[in-house]
């Protein structure tokens, strides 16, 4: 049982504690879930297993926040990958810790390393750019694991897009000498500035998804429009199931 506060939402244990409650632990897996990853996980059993068995599953999406409120009358705060990234870096900076970035291109990692030296000068930074391919070979996996283990970071940030990053982190977490493992996807590009994150106004309004859709409609329409409609279907299905459960008489 997790020592952090969670709520059950559509079959997933969603983190409902404060970020300040999180402490560094060994081989501790942090993942995020949003409406898109929920829908993909319904089609991908390996991905679903990786999400469900994460040590912390953050509600990274307004869809999950609204689902918990509408279905179960429970309030959770949206915590994006960028939020946990910033929180952990600030914590590492105070404690003179270390982090490792696994993912993205060498040019993006170089920008991240340069910015880290300015923003978080007390953090030791390492990185590795894995080959860009749909599926890694055993040799690829071994090289990635060796790169992490040679550095021994307090926090490993994995940015290889969902669901690949979550499945890889869950499969190999016990092969690595590492503290926390955090899958944060697009945050690598956000922090490097190669992709601009929507402004705080969009984020505070719960419309970060709309900001990303308007900025990159060709790439984001399927994630937010197509899978948005599918997520609404899953919401309605869960709502009906909950209502039927309430109306079924309890046997004496």
TORMIZA-156477 format. One record per residue (C-alpha): residue number from 0; residue in three letters; z, x, y. Coordinates in nm, 4 decimals. Each point is the difference from the previous one (the first is absolute). Example, Ala and Ser with C-alpha at 12.3 -4.5 7.8 and 13.67 -1.06 7.14 Angstrom:
# residues 2
num=0 | residuo=ALA | pz=0.7800 | px=1.2300 | py=-0.4500
num=1 | residuo=SER | pz=-0.0660 | px=0.1370 | py=0.3440
//
This chain:
# residues 252
num=0 | residuo=UNK | pz=0.0000 | px=0.0000 | py=0.0000
num=1 | residuo=UNK | pz=-0.0916 | px=0.1308 | py=0.3467
num=2 | residuo=UNK | pz=0.2825 | px=0.0869 | py=0.2332
num=3 | residuo=UNK | pz=-0.2138 | px=-0.1236 | py=0.2878
num=4 | residuo=UNK | pz=-0.0280 | px=-0.3639 | py=0.1055
num=5 | residuo=UNK | pz=-0.3073 | px=-0.1747 | py=-0.1386
num=6 | residuo=UNK | pz=-0.1315 | px=-0.3540 | py=-0.0092
num=7 | residuo=UNK | pz=-0.2233 | px=-0.1423 | py=-0.2701
num=8 | residuo=UNK | pz=-0.3391 | px=-0.1025 | py=0.1370
num=9 | residuo=UNK | pz=-0.2807 | px=-0.1219 | py=-0.2253
num=10 | residuo=UNK | pz=0.1266 | px=0.2114 | py=-0.2862
num=11 | residuo=UNK | pz=0.0658 | px=0.3187 | py=0.1996
num=12 | residuo=UNK | pz=0.3303 | px=0.1549 | py=0.1157
num=13 | residuo=UNK | pz=-0.0600 | px=0.0358 | py=0.3750
num=14 | residuo=UNK | pz=0.2155 | px=0.2411 | py=0.2013
num=15 | residuo=UNK | pz=0.2113 | px=-0.1925 | py=0.2525
num=16 | residuo=UNK | pz=0.2433 | px=0.2728 | py=0.1021
num=17 | residuo=UNK | pz=-0.0137 | px=0.2244 | py=0.3081
num=18 | residuo=UNK | pz=-0.1902 | px=0.3271 | py=-0.0010
num=19 | residuo=UNK | pz=0.3225 | px=0.1707 | py=0.1052
num=20 | residuo=UNK | pz=0.1465 | px=-0.0834 | py=-0.3407
num=21 | residuo=UNK | pz=-0.2575 | px=0.2206 | py=-0.1761
num=22 | residuo=UNK | pz=0.1214 | px=0.3417 | py=-0.1108
num=23 | residuo=UNK | pz=-0.1986 | px=0.2862 | py=-0.1515
num=24 | residuo=UNK | pz=-0.0081 | px=-0.0101 | py=-0.3788
num=25 | residuo=UNK | pz=-0.1924 | px=0.1869 | py=-0.2687
num=26 | residuo=UNK | pz=-0.3198 | px=-0.1520 | py=-0.1416
num=27 | residuo=UNK | pz=0.0673 | px=-0.3154 | py=0.2022
num=28 | residuo=UNK | pz=-0.3128 | px=-0.2127 | py=0.0353
num=29 | residuo=UNK | pz=-0.0707 | px=-0.2057 | py=0.3120
num=30 | residuo=UNK | pz=-0.3020 | px=-0.2319 | py=0.0032
num=31 | residuo=UNK | pz=-0.1201 | px=-0.2760 | py=0.2291
num=32 | residuo=UNK | pz=-0.1390 | px=-0.3461 | py=-0.0673
num=33 | residuo=UNK | pz=-0.2130 | px=-0.2287 | py=0.2147
num=34 | residuo=UNK | pz=-0.2245 | px=-0.2991 | py=-0.0657
num=35 | residuo=UNK | pz=-0.2901 | px=0.2231 | py=-0.1024
num=36 | residuo=UNK | pz=0.1967 | px=0.2136 | py=-0.2464
num=37 | residuo=UNK | pz=0.1623 | px=-0.3137 | py=-0.1429
num=38 | residuo=UNK | pz=-0.3423 | px=-0.1464 | py=-0.0765
num=39 | residuo=UNK | pz=-0.1324 | px=0.3247 | py=-0.1459
num=40 | residuo=UNK | pz=0.3109 | px=0.0338 | py=-0.2176
num=41 | residuo=UNK | pz=-0.0670 | px=-0.3428 | py=-0.1488
num=42 | residuo=UNK | pz=-0.3257 | px=0.1482 | py=-0.1317
num=43 | residuo=UNK | pz=0.1369 | px=0.3449 | py=-0.0883
num=44 | residuo=UNK | pz=0.2959 | px=0.0112 | py=-0.2403
num=45 | residuo=UNK | pz=0.0547 | px=0.3743 | py=0.0474
num=46 | residuo=UNK | pz=0.0214 | px=-0.0416 | py=0.3763
num=47 | residuo=UNK | pz=0.2352 | px=-0.2973 | py=-0.0353
num=48 | residuo=UNK | pz=0.2278 | px=0.2015 | py=-0.2260
num=49 | residuo=UNK | pz=0.0057 | px=0.2885 | py=0.2478
num=50 | residuo=UNK | pz=0.0992 | px=-0.2304 | py=0.2853
num=51 | residuo=UNK | pz=0.2653 | px=-0.1889 | py=-0.1957
num=52 | residuo=UNK | pz=0.1594 | px=0.3188 | py=-0.1263
num=53 | residuo=UNK | pz=0.0155 | px=0.1805 | py=0.3316
num=54 | residuo=UNK | pz=0.3524 | px=0.0845 | py=0.1102
num=55 | residuo=UNK | pz=-0.0711 | px=-0.1616 | py=0.3355
num=56 | residuo=UNK | pz=-0.2825 | px=-0.2461 | py=0.0739
num=57 | residuo=UNK | pz=-0.0493 | px=-0.0453 | py=0.3736
num=58 | residuo=UNK | pz=-0.1420 | px=-0.3229 | py=0.1512
num=59 | residuo=UNK | pz=-0.2978 | px=0.1563 | py=0.1771
num=60 | residuo=UNK | pz=-0.1809 | px=-0.3088 | py=0.1182
num=61 | residuo=UNK | pz=0.0572 | px=-0.3235 | py=0.1881
num=62 | residuo=UNK | pz=-0.1224 | px=-0.1914 | py=-0.3072
num=63 | residuo=UNK | pz=0.2976 | px=0.1129 | py=-0.2089
num=64 | residuo=UNK | pz=0.2409 | px=-0.0673 | py=0.2886
num=65 | residuo=UNK | pz=-0.1328 | px=-0.3555 | py=0.0423
num=66 | residuo=UNK | pz=-0.0045 | px=-0.0574 | py=-0.3767
num=67 | residuo=UNK | pz=0.3688 | px=0.0834 | py=-0.0342
num=68 | residuo=UNK | pz=0.0834 | px=-0.2363 | py=0.2865
num=69 | residuo=UNK | pz=-0.2241 | px=-0.2913 | py=-0.1040
num=70 | residuo=UNK | pz=0.0649 | px=0.0142 | py=-0.3726
num=71 | residuo=UNK | pz=0.3634 | px=0.1083 | py=-0.0210
num=72 | residuo=UNK | pz=0.1401 | px=-0.0441 | py=0.3529
num=73 | residuo=UNK | pz=0.0915 | px=0.3681 | py=0.0035
num=74 | residuo=UNK | pz=-0.0621 | px=0.2308 | py=0.2915
num=75 | residuo=UNK | pz=-0.1326 | px=0.3534 | py=-0.0418
num=76 | residuo=UNK | pz=-0.1214 | px=0.2424 | py=0.2635
num=77 | residuo=UNK | pz=-0.3485 | px=0.1459 | py=-0.0254
num=78 | residuo=UNK | pz=0.0190 | px=0.3739 | py=-0.0647
num=79 | residuo=UNK | pz=-0.3384 | px=0.1695 | py=0.0179
num=80 | residuo=UNK | pz=-0.0935 | px=0.3289 | py=-0.1584
num=81 | residuo=UNK | pz=-0.0021 | px=0.1506 | py=0.3506
num=82 | residuo=UNK | pz=0.3604 | px=-0.1148 | py=0.0475
num=83 | residuo=UNK | pz=0.1357 | px=0.1670 | py=-0.3144
num=84 | residuo=UNK | pz=-0.2076 | px=0.3106 | py=0.0811
num=85 | residuo=UNK | pz=0.1544 | px=0.0326 | py=0.3456
num=86 | residuo=UNK | pz=0.3508 | px=-0.0769 | py=-0.1270
num=87 | residuo=UNK | pz=-0.0157 | px=0.2646 | py=-0.2717
num=88 | residuo=UNK | pz=-0.1469 | px=0.2631 | py=0.2328
num=89 | residuo=UNK | pz=0.2761 | px=-0.0554 | py=0.2551
num=90 | residuo=UNK | pz=0.2568 | px=0.0297 | py=-0.2766
num=91 | residuo=UNK | pz=-0.1619 | px=0.3167 | py=-0.1345
num=92 | residuo=UNK | pz=-0.0144 | px=0.1491 | py=0.3480
num=93 | residuo=UNK | pz=0.3745 | px=-0.0517 | py=0.0481
num=94 | residuo=UNK | pz=0.0748 | px=0.1539 | py=-0.3378
num=95 | residuo=UNK | pz=-0.2606 | px=0.2804 | py=0.0129
num=96 | residuo=UNK | pz=-0.1678 | px=-0.1400 | py=-0.3083
num=97 | residuo=UNK | pz=-0.3502 | px=0.0238 | py=-0.1393
num=98 | residuo=UNK | pz=-0.2910 | px=-0.2309 | py=-0.0736
num=99 | residuo=UNK | pz=-0.3333 | px=0.0256 | py=-0.1756
num=100 | residuo=UNK | pz=-0.3163 | px=-0.1982 | py=0.0716
num=101 | residuo=UNK | pz=-0.2132 | px=-0.0716 | py=-0.3072
num=102 | residuo=UNK | pz=-0.3290 | px=-0.1650 | py=0.0855
num=103 | residuo=UNK | pz=-0.2649 | px=-0.0214 | py=0.2747
num=104 | residuo=UNK | pz=-0.2494 | px=0.2696 | py=0.0992
num=105 | residuo=UNK | pz=0.0883 | px=0.3589 | py=0.0858
num=106 | residuo=UNK | pz=-0.0957 | px=-0.0637 | py=0.3630
num=107 | residuo=UNK | pz=0.2332 | px=-0.3005 | py=0.0231
num=108 | residuo=UNK | pz=0.2829 | px=0.1961 | py=-0.1633
num=109 | residuo=UNK | pz=-0.0533 | px=0.2846 | py=0.2481
num=110 | residuo=UNK | pz=0.0417 | px=-0.2446 | py=0.2902
num=111 | residuo=UNK | pz=0.3149 | px=-0.1422 | py=-0.1585
num=112 | residuo=UNK | pz=0.1498 | px=0.3471 | py=-0.0472
num=113 | residuo=UNK | pz=-0.0745 | px=0.0918 | py=0.3618
num=114 | residuo=UNK | pz=0.1516 | px=-0.3209 | py=0.1348
num=115 | residuo=UNK | pz=0.3057 | px=0.0338 | py=-0.2248
num=116 | residuo=UNK | pz=0.0764 | px=0.3425 | py=0.1510
num=117 | residuo=UNK | pz=0.0250 | px=-0.1690 | py=0.3398
num=118 | residuo=UNK | pz=0.1639 | px=-0.3317 | py=-0.0920
num=119 | residuo=UNK | pz=0.2376 | px=0.1172 | py=-0.2746
num=120 | residuo=UNK | pz=0.0445 | px=0.3777 | py=0.0386
num=121 | residuo=UNK | pz=0.2900 | px=0.0189 | py=-0.2467
num=122 | residuo=UNK | pz=-0.2023 | px=-0.1424 | py=-0.2897
num=123 | residuo=UNK | pz=-0.1734 | px=0.2341 | py=-0.2416
num=124 | residuo=UNK | pz=-0.3440 | px=-0.1445 | py=-0.0810
num=125 | residuo=UNK | pz=-0.2325 | px=0.0499 | py=-0.2958
num=126 | residuo=UNK | pz=-0.3185 | px=-0.1801 | py=-0.1026
num=127 | residuo=UNK | pz=-0.2771 | px=-0.0270 | py=-0.2547
num=128 | residuo=UNK | pz=-0.3335 | px=-0.1810 | py=0.0164
num=129 | residuo=UNK | pz=-0.0949 | px=-0.1363 | py=-0.3430
num=130 | residuo=UNK | pz=-0.3653 | px=-0.0539 | py=-0.0916
num=131 | residuo=UNK | pz=-0.1504 | px=-0.3223 | py=0.1288
num=132 | residuo=UNK | pz=-0.0828 | px=-0.1956 | py=-0.3143
num=133 | residuo=UNK | pz=0.0782 | px=-0.3346 | py=-0.1613
num=134 | residuo=UNK | pz=0.1898 | px=0.1549 | py=-0.2897
num=135 | residuo=UNK | pz=0.1696 | px=0.3377 | py=-0.0305
num=136 | residuo=UNK | pz=-0.0508 | px=0.2284 | py=-0.2975
num=137 | residuo=UNK | pz=0.2939 | px=0.1553 | py=-0.1823
num=138 | residuo=UNK | pz=-0.0786 | px=0.3272 | py=0.1771
num=139 | residuo=UNK | pz=0.0078 | px=-0.1809 | py=0.3370
num=140 | residuo=UNK | pz=0.3368 | px=-0.1541 | py=-0.0800
num=141 | residuo=UNK | pz=0.1439 | px=0.3326 | py=-0.1101
num=142 | residuo=UNK | pz=-0.1163 | px=0.1710 | py=0.3190
num=143 | residuo=UNK | pz=0.1583 | px=-0.2722 | py=0.2131
num=144 | residuo=UNK | pz=0.3279 | px=0.0177 | py=-0.1899
num=145 | residuo=UNK | pz=0.0068 | px=0.3800 | py=0.0206
num=146 | residuo=UNK | pz=-0.0646 | px=-0.0103 | py=0.3751
num=147 | residuo=UNK | pz=0.2980 | px=-0.2307 | py=0.0503
num=148 | residuo=UNK | pz=0.2285 | px=0.1909 | py=-0.2382
num=149 | residuo=UNK | pz=-0.0774 | px=0.3347 | py=0.1632
num=150 | residuo=UNK | pz=0.1218 | px=-0.1448 | py=0.3297
num=151 | residuo=UNK | pz=0.2958 | px=-0.2108 | py=-0.1303
num=152 | residuo=UNK | pz=0.0091 | px=-0.2489 | py=0.2912
num=153 | residuo=UNK | pz=0.2841 | px=-0.2308 | py=0.0933
num=154 | residuo=UNK | pz=-0.2615 | px=-0.2705 | py=0.0614
num=155 | residuo=UNK | pz=-0.3487 | px=-0.0313 | py=-0.1458
num=156 | residuo=UNK | pz=-0.2397 | px=-0.2213 | py=0.1964
num=157 | residuo=UNK | pz=-0.2922 | px=-0.1254 | py=-0.2092
num=158 | residuo=UNK | pz=-0.3075 | px=-0.1276 | py=0.1814
num=159 | residuo=UNK | pz=-0.2864 | px=-0.0814 | py=-0.2343
num=160 | residuo=UNK | pz=-0.0429 | px=-0.3755 | py=0.0706
num=161 | residuo=UNK | pz=0.1336 | px=-0.2856 | py=-0.2106
num=162 | residuo=UNK | pz=0.0142 | px=-0.0512 | py=-0.2923
num=163 | residuo=UNK | pz=-0.0857 | px=0.3587 | py=-0.0967
num=164 | residuo=UNK | pz=0.2884 | px=0.1591 | py=0.1896
num=165 | residuo=UNK | pz=0.2696 | px=-0.2294 | py=-0.1400
num=166 | residuo=UNK | pz=-0.1211 | px=0.0345 | py=-0.3574
num=167 | residuo=UNK | pz=-0.0255 | px=0.3773 | py=0.0309
num=168 | residuo=UNK | pz=0.3467 | px=0.0351 | py=0.1539
num=169 | residuo=UNK | pz=0.1619 | px=-0.2233 | py=-0.2615
num=170 | residuo=UNK | pz=-0.1744 | px=0.1742 | py=-0.2905
num=171 | residuo=UNK | pz=0.0823 | px=0.3527 | py=0.1130
num=172 | residuo=UNK | pz=0.3290 | px=-0.0341 | py=0.1880
num=173 | residuo=UNK | pz=0.2036 | px=0.1576 | py=-0.2797
num=174 | residuo=UNK | pz=-0.2459 | px=0.2903 | py=-0.0306
num=175 | residuo=UNK | pz=0.0864 | px=0.1194 | py=0.3482
num=176 | residuo=UNK | pz=0.2931 | px=0.1904 | py=0.1468
num=177 | residuo=UNK | pz=0.0345 | px=-0.2174 | py=0.3043
num=178 | residuo=UNK | pz=0.2360 | px=-0.2212 | py=0.1940
num=179 | residuo=UNK | pz=-0.1407 | px=-0.3289 | py=0.1263
num=180 | residuo=UNK | pz=-0.3576 | px=-0.0999 | py=-0.0757
num=181 | residuo=UNK | pz=-0.1505 | px=-0.2354 | py=0.2549
num=182 | residuo=UNK | pz=-0.3480 | px=-0.1563 | py=-0.0249
num=183 | residuo=UNK | pz=-0.1193 | px=-0.0713 | py=0.3535
num=184 | residuo=UNK | pz=-0.3810 | px=-0.0122 | py=-0.0138
num=185 | residuo=UNK | pz=-0.1593 | px=-0.0361 | py=0.3440
num=186 | residuo=UNK | pz=0.3008 | px=0.1556 | py=0.1746
num=187 | residuo=UNK | pz=-0.1528 | px=0.3451 | py=-0.0541
num=188 | residuo=UNK | pz=-0.2922 | px=-0.1027 | py=0.2203
num=189 | residuo=UNK | pz=0.2221 | px=-0.1867 | py=0.2475
num=190 | residuo=UNK | pz=0.2217 | px=0.3034 | py=0.0525
num=191 | residuo=UNK | pz=-0.2943 | px=0.2388 | py=0.0214
num=192 | residuo=UNK | pz=-0.1721 | px=-0.2334 | py=0.2455
num=193 | residuo=UNK | pz=-0.3193 | px=-0.0175 | py=-0.2045
num=194 | residuo=UNK | pz=0.0569 | px=-0.3766 | py=-0.0240
num=195 | residuo=UNK | pz=0.1805 | px=-0.1784 | py=0.2826
num=196 | residuo=UNK | pz=0.2815 | px=-0.2365 | py=-0.0925
num=197 | residuo=UNK | pz=0.0085 | px=-0.3303 | py=0.1951
num=198 | residuo=UNK | pz=0.2264 | px=0.0037 | py=0.3055
num=199 | residuo=UNK | pz=0.3675 | px=-0.0984 | py=-0.0053
num=200 | residuo=UNK | pz=-0.0873 | px=-0.3391 | py=0.1524
num=201 | residuo=UNK | pz=-0.2095 | px=-0.0900 | py=-0.3068
num=202 | residuo=UNK | pz=0.2702 | px=0.1327 | py=-0.2308
num=203 | residuo=UNK | pz=0.2831 | px=-0.1909 | py=0.1714
num=204 | residuo=UNK | pz=-0.2014 | px=-0.3223 | py=-0.0164
num=205 | residuo=UNK | pz=-0.0492 | px=0.0452 | py=-0.3751
num=206 | residuo=UNK | pz=-0.3725 | px=0.0436 | py=0.0585
num=207 | residuo=UNK | pz=-0.0515 | px=0.3639 | py=-0.0945
num=208 | residuo=UNK | pz=-0.2386 | px=-0.1210 | py=-0.2705
num=209 | residuo=UNK | pz=-0.2130 | px=-0.1762 | py=0.2634
num=210 | residuo=UNK | pz=-0.0123 | px=0.3119 | py=0.2142
num=211 | residuo=UNK | pz=-0.1255 | px=0.2035 | py=-0.2958
num=212 | residuo=UNK | pz=-0.2501 | px=-0.2721 | py=-0.0933
num=213 | residuo=UNK | pz=-0.1456 | px=-0.0103 | py=0.3525
num=214 | residuo=UNK | pz=-0.0220 | px=0.3791 | py=0.0135
num=215 | residuo=UNK | pz=-0.1572 | px=0.0441 | py=-0.3454
num=216 | residuo=UNK | pz=-0.1500 | px=-0.3371 | py=-0.1041
num=217 | residuo=UNK | pz=-0.2480 | px=0.1495 | py=-0.2464
num=218 | residuo=UNK | pz=0.2723 | px=0.1785 | py=-0.1952
num=219 | residuo=UNK | pz=0.2903 | px=-0.2405 | py=0.0444
num=220 | residuo=UNK | pz=-0.1517 | px=-0.3480 | py=-0.0331
num=221 | residuo=UNK | pz=0.0400 | px=-0.0165 | py=-0.3762
num=222 | residuo=UNK | pz=0.3600 | px=0.1216 | py=0.0134
num=223 | residuo=UNK | pz=0.1092 | px=-0.2516 | py=0.2628
num=224 | residuo=UNK | pz=-0.2409 | px=-0.2941 | py=-0.0278
num=225 | residuo=UNK | pz=-0.0989 | px=-0.0151 | py=-0.3667
num=226 | residuo=UNK | pz=0.3317 | px=0.1138 | py=-0.1446
num=227 | residuo=UNK | pz=0.1827 | px=-0.1901 | py=0.2744
num=228 | residuo=UNK | pz=-0.1442 | px=-0.3228 | py=-0.1413
num=229 | residuo=UNK | pz=0.0948 | px=0.1037 | py=-0.3540
num=230 | residuo=UNK | pz=0.3544 | px=0.0762 | py=0.1150
num=231 | residuo=UNK | pz=0.0263 | px=-0.3492 | py=0.1510
num=232 | residuo=UNK | pz=-0.0983 | px=-0.1368 | py=-0.3407
num=233 | residuo=UNK | pz=0.2796 | px=0.1987 | py=-0.1664
num=234 | residuo=UNK | pz=0.2448 | px=-0.1243 | py=0.2652
num=235 | residuo=UNK | pz=-0.0953 | px=-0.3613 | py=-0.0615
num=236 | residuo=UNK | pz=0.0240 | px=0.0474 | py=-0.3752
num=237 | residuo=UNK | pz=0.3501 | px=0.1482 | py=0.0319
num=238 | residuo=UNK | pz=0.1084 | px=-0.2793 | py=0.2374
num=239 | residuo=UNK | pz=-0.1133 | px=-0.2660 | py=-0.2451
num=240 | residuo=UNK | pz=0.1809 | px=0.1753 | py=-0.2856
num=241 | residuo=UNK | pz=0.3219 | px=0.0111 | py=0.2043
num=242 | residuo=UNK | pz=-0.0279 | px=-0.3697 | py=0.0916
num=243 | residuo=UNK | pz=-0.0619 | px=-0.0993 | py=-0.3615
num=244 | residuo=UNK | pz=0.2974 | px=0.2080 | py=-0.1087
num=245 | residuo=UNK | pz=0.2217 | px=-0.1933 | py=0.2408
num=246 | residuo=UNK | pz=-0.1204 | px=-0.3363 | py=-0.1256
num=247 | residuo=UNK | pz=0.0472 | px=0.0738 | py=-0.3720
num=248 | residuo=UNK | pz=0.3272 | px=-0.1654 | py=-0.1137
num=249 | residuo=UNK | pz=0.2654 | px=0.2294 | py=-0.1405
num=250 | residuo=UNK | pz=0.0817 | px=-0.0797 | py=-0.3617
num=251 | residuo=UNK | pz=0.3647 | px=-0.0781 | py=-0.0664
//
